Amino acid sequence: MKLATYHDGDRLRTGIVVGDRIVPTGHDGTMIDLIADWDRLRDPIAARAQAEEGVPLATVRLAAPVQRPGKIW
């Protein structure tokens, strides 16, 4: 499963990249929040990626996957 952060209007959202499309995860938090709660969110997000069509990846503006990382090595 490929996760991404993208701009949706003036908001940042997390999404799942499926082929040439991106499906919103439905999670309102940041990528860090999603990763922190991954054990609980993985199955619902995977099901959403299969059930929803999403939007063409070419129509969204991708952002850095993790905003404000805690450490950069």
C-alpha positions in Angstrom: 0.0 0.0 0.0 1.4 3.4 -1.0 0.5 6.3 1.2 0.7 9.9 0.2 0.0 13.4 1.5 -1.7 15.8 -1.0 -3.4 19.2 -1.2 -7.2 19.2 -1.3 -8.0 22.9 -1.7 -6.4 24.6 1.3 -6.1 21.4 3.3 -3.6 18.6 3.4 -5.0 15.1 3.3 -3.6 11.6 3.4 -4.4 9.2 0.6 -3.7 5.8 -0.8 -2.1 5.6 -4.3 -3.8 2.9 -6.4 -2.3 2.8 -9.9 -2.8 6.2 -11.3 -5.4 7.3 -8.8 -5.4 8.5 -5.2 -8.1 7.5 -2.7 -8.6 9.6 0.5 -7.9 7.6 3.6 -10.8 9.2 5.4 -8.4 9.9 8.3 -8.5 13.6 9.4 -5.1 13.6 11.0 -1.6 13.9 9.6 0.5 11.1 8.2 2.3 10.9 11.5 -1.1 10.4 13.2 -2.0 7.8 10.7 1.3 5.9 11.2 0.9 6.1 15.0 -2.5 4.4 14.8 -1.6 2.1 11.8 -2.6 -1.1 13.5 -6.1 0.1 14.0 -6.4 1.9 10.7 -4.7 -0.4 8.2 -7.7 -2.7 7.5 -10.3 0.1 7.1 -7.9 2.0 4.8 -7.2 -1.0 2.7 -10.9 -1.7 2.3 -11.5 1.9 1.3 -8.7 1.7 -1.3 -10.5 -1.2 -2.9 -14.0 0.1 -2.7 -13.6 3.7 -3.8 -12.5 5.1 -7.2 -10.7 8.2 -5.9 -9.4 10.8 -8.3 -6.7 10.8 -10.9 -3.3 11.3 -9.3 -2.4 13.8 -12.1 -5.1 16.1 -10.8 -3.7 16.5 -7.3 -0.7 18.3 -6.0 1.4 16.0 -3.8 3.1 17.3 -0.6 5.9 15.9 1.5 4.6 12.7 2.9 5.5 13.7 6.5 5.0 17.3 7.5 7.5 18.6 10.1 9.4 15.3 10.8 10.8 15.0 14.3 14.3 14.2 13.2 16.2 14.4 10.0 19.4 12.3 9.8 
